[in-house]
Amino acid sequence: MDEIRATPLPDSMALTEPQALAAVLDRHPNVLGVLAGHAHTAAATTFAGRPVLCAPAVTWTLRLPWEGDGVADLQAPPALAYHVVDGGRIVTHYRVVP
């Protein structure tokens, strides 16, 4: 796992033109949020006034800088995110897979 150098945060892979995506979202007010995966860690933030919800890892989990040495936590259990659209909102439930 030494070749993995990503920061485990939703903004670690910065958009080259974030204003372009924000403009698309602004033209489509029916978009409730932005869902992402393959971040190897559950995370939540906002972008263009909408929630950005990152799914957790189903394999290994990225460590945050204060969680110890090494990039990957190979012992963390896999997890899933269940997104429920309820009217005009998104409710996300995170669950560890036993």
Sequence and secondary structure as in RCSB ss.txt:
>XXXX:A:sequence
MDEIRATPLPDSMALTEPQALAAVLDRHPNVLGVLAGHAHTAAATTFAGRPVLCAPAVTWTLRLPWEGDGVADLQ
APPALAYHVVDGGRIVTHYRVVP
>XXXX:A:secstr
 TT    SSTTSS  S HHHHHHHHHH TT   EEE  SSS EEEEETTEEEEE   SS EE  GGG SSSEETT
S  EEEEEEEETTEEEEEEEE  
